[in-house]
């Protein structure tokens, strides 16, 4: 079998080490190799065998699935409705994309995408099946953020990216500032990756024992976001920080959502331009491409008939620079049509509803805080979806968020059963004595 290596020897050795960790470490550390791989190995590294790309994370997925199927990890779990929704969304996008192109290259590409989604999701849902496992994963992320911040500080001061020994990464200069990216494929992805972890670190600092660690991780992650010199991560960071502060008022979230919808609808009709034109006015750093984000949404709406049924191969004819689909919602529609976009929106709705319910119903303060912090982090993802379509290592973080939601779906069902049982018990206790005549005569 012909092979072509486009992977550094150092990266290959690091990947082999992570795979060995996955095999040898106890089950509770199943997330460790994936977190290390996402945080420190550049996304461009891959081994190409017979046209199939094997990135470091994909190699880890392959090893993890082998361990699952051989029962080495002993991570069996029955599927629920949320699992089926995730799989349906992934399959819908892959099938429609293949119908668009109808080539062997498209088939191979989408097979790789499905392998990543199914593999990581199955492994992560089994590795994040308890609050203890979730907290351990966040602890690993916290340590990684502090280590990463050291290298980002070096890149920020010198313009030299230390991760060049592991992959083809660089540092872009815009408006006289370094846009630090570390091992990530773009500074925006780097900033978003660590920015979406900030509310989770704050939640751990509020509820965990190692408060100093998580405060340091929060500081390190905020610094990485600032060093990315990108408006999208900074805006998302502001949103998640504000969201964490609203913990005490989380029960008013549905009302706040309706007020937000009403406010945007009002602005849409009173503004001279559509409400999504607000994206064009956002320029936190300087040199941002908010105008591109606005035009992309505007053209997607005007060309709805092109992509609604089976997506569309290219958006280049929509205008200058429109081939760069920097919007996750538009990307899902263009790739998989309106059906895939609806599945994606349904997925987000279930995730928001589940995390909010757990934050209101969990019996302990710690779990209520962490559930809310996942809700806030998800809100940050949705804000970033308006300005970027995810690629690279941040996909691992997104699949982890899906896996945590799958765990919270089971928690929400369990908490609902507890509430029903408690209500029934209360009604039995409150029954009048006439229901128990033998006791009323005593």
Residue pairs with C-beta under 8 A, 6 or more apart in sequence:
1 49
1 50
2 49
2 50
3 47
3 48
3 49
3 50
4 48
4 49
5 12
5 47
5 48
6 44
6 45
6 46
6 47
6 48
7 15
7 45
7 46
7 47
7 56
8 45
8 165
8 166
8 167
10 165
10 166
11 41
11 42
11 45
11 56
11 166
11 167
12 47
14 40
14 41
14 56
14 166
15 37
15 41
15 45
15 56
15 59
15 60
18 33
18 36
18 37
18 56
18 60
19 33
19 59
19 60
19 63
21 29
21 32
21 33
21 36
22 30
22 32
22 33
22 60
22 63
22 64
22 67
23 63
23 67
23 72
25 32
25 33
27 73
27 74
27 75
27 127
28 132
28 133
28 136
29 136
30 64
30 73
30 75
30 123
30 126
30 127
31 124
31 127
31 128
31 133
31 136
31 137
31 140
31 400
32 140
33 60
34 57
34 60
34 64
34 120
34 123
34 124
34 396
35 137
35 140
35 141
35 144
35 396
36 140
36 144
37 56
37 57
37 60
37 393
37 396
38 57
38 193
38 393
38 396
38 397
39 141
39 144
39 145
39 147
39 148
39 183
39 393
40 144
40 148
40 163
40 166
40 183
41 56
41 57
41 166
41 167
41 183
41 393
42 163
42 166
42 167
42 168
42 169
42 183
42 184
42 185
43 55
43 167
43 183
43 184
43 185
43 391
43 392
43 393
44 167
44 168
44 169
44 185
45 55
45 56
45 166
45 167
46 53
46 54
46 55
46 56
46 58
47 53
47 54
47 59
48 54
51 105
51 108
52 108
52 112
53 112
54 62
57 116
57 120
57 393
57 396
58 112
58 115
58 116
58 119
61 115
61 116
61 119
61 120
61 123
62 119
64 73
64 119
64 123
65 119
65 122
65 123
66 72
67 73
68 75
68 122
68 123
68 126
73 126
75 123
75 126
75 127
75 129
76 126
77 125
77 126
77 129
80 406
80 409
80 410
81 409
82 350
82 354
82 405
82 406
82 409
83 121
83 125
83 406
85 343
85 346
85 347
85 350
86 117
86 121
86 347
86 402
86 406
87 118
88 343
89 340
89 343
89 344
89 346
89 347
90 113
90 114
90 117
90 118
91 114
92 336
92 339
92 340
92 343
93 110
93 113
93 332
93 335
93 336
93 340
94 110
94 111
94 113
94 114
94 336
96 310
96 311
96 335
96 336
96 337
96 339
96 340
97 106
97 109
97 110
97 311
97 335
97 336
98 106
98 107
98 110
99 310
100 106
100 310
100 311
100 312
100 313
101 313
116 395
116 399
117 399
120 396
120 399
120 400
120 403
121 399
121 402
121 403
121 406
124 399
124 400
124 402
124 403
125 403
125 406
125 407
127 133
127 137
127 403
128 134
128 137
128 400
128 403
128 404
128 407
129 407
130 407
131 366
131 367
131 370
134 370
134 404
134 407
135 204
135 208
135 370
137 400
138 197
138 200
138 201
138 204
139 204
139 210
139 213
141 197
141 200
141 201
141 217
142 201
142 204
142 213
142 214
142 216
142 217
143 213
143 217
145 194
145 197
145 201
145 217
145 220
145 221
145 224
146 216
146 217
146 220
148 182
148 194
148 220
148 224
149 220
149 221
149 223
149 224
151 162
151 163
151 182
152 180
152 182
152 190
152 223
152 224
152 227
153 223
153 227
154 160
154 162
155 161
155 162
155 171
155 178
155 180
155 181
155 182
155 227
156 178
156 180
156 227
159 171
159 173
159 178
160 171
161 169
161 170
161 171
161 180
161 181
161 182
163 169
163 182
163 183
164 170
166 183
167 183
169 181
169 182
169 183
169 184
169 185
170 181
171 178
171 179
171 180
171 181
172 178
172 179
172 181
172 187
173 179
174 229
174 287
175 229
175 285
175 286
175 287
177 229
177 285
178 227
178 229
179 187
179 228
179 229
179 230
180 187
180 190
180 224
180 227
180 228
180 229
181 187
181 189
181 190
181 228
182 190
182 224
183 393
184 190
184 193
184 392
184 393
184 394
185 391
185 392
185 393
186 392
187 228
187 229
187 230
188 228
188 230
188 232
188 233
188 387
188 388
189 388
189 390
189 391
189 392
189 393
189 394
190 224
190 228
190 233
191 224
191 225
191 227
191 228
191 230
191 232
191 233
191 234
191 237
192 232
192 233
192 236
192 384
192 388
192 394
193 393
193 394
193 397
194 220
194 221
194 224
194 225
195 221
195 222
195 225
195 233
195 234
195 236
195 237
195 240
195 380
196 236
196 240
196 377
196 380
196 381
196 384
196 397
197 217
197 221
197 377
197 397
198 218
198 221
198 222
198 225
198 237
198 240
198 241
199 240
199 241
199 243
199 244
199 373
199 376
199 377
199 380
200 370
200 373
200 374
200 377
201 214
201 215
201 217
201 218
201 221
202 214
202 218
202 244
202 373
203 244
203 369
203 370
203 372
203 373
204 210
204 214
204 370
205 211
205 214
205 215
205 218
206 369
207 365
207 366
207 369
207 370
208 214
208 366
222 237
225 233
225 234
225 237
226 234
229 285
230 285
230 288
231 282
231 283
231 284
231 285
231 288
231 290
231 387
232 384
232 387
232 388
233 384
234 284
234 285
235 282
235 284
235 383
235 387
236 380
236 381
236 383
236 384
237 380
239 379
239 380
239 383
240 376
240 377
240 379
240 380
243 375
243 376
243 379
243 380
244 372
244 373
244 376
247 369
247 372
250 356
250 359
250 360
250 372
250 375
251 360
253 356
253 375
264 275
265 275
267 275
267 278
268 274
268 275
271 277
274 298
276 294
276 297
276 298
277 294
277 298
278 294
279 290
279 293
279 294
279 297
279 386
279 387
280 290
280 291
280 293
280 294
280 295
281 290
282 288
282 290
283 290
289 326
290 387
292 321
292 324
292 326
293 326
293 327
293 386
293 387
295 319
295 322
296 315
296 318
296 322
296 325
296 326
296 327
296 330
297 327
297 330
297 386
299 315
299 318
299 319
299 322
300 307
300 315
300 318
300 327
300 330
300 333
300 334
303 312
303 315
303 318
306 312
307 333
307 334
307 337
307 338
308 333
308 337
308 338
309 337
309 338
310 337
311 333
311 334
311 335
311 336
311 337
311 340
312 334
314 323
315 322
315 323
315 325
315 334
316 322
316 323
325 331
325 334
325 389
326 387
326 388
326 389
327 385
327 386
327 387
327 388
327 389
328 384
328 385
328 386
328 388
328 389
328 390
329 341
329 344
329 345
329 385
329 386
330 389
331 389
332 340
332 341
332 344
333 340
333 341
347 402
348 378
348 382
350 405
350 409
351 378
351 401
351 402
351 405
352 375
352 378
352 379
354 405
354 408
354 409
354 412
355 371
355 372
355 374
355 375
355 378
355 405
355 408
356 371
356 372
356 375
357 412
357 415
358 367
358 368
358 371
358 408
358 411
358 412
358 415
359 368
359 369
359 371
359 372
359 375
360 368
361 412
361 415
361 416
361 419
362 368
362 371
362 411
362 415
363 415
363 418
371 408
374 401
374 404
374 405
374 408
377 401
378 401
381 398
381 401
390 398
433 439
433 440
434 440
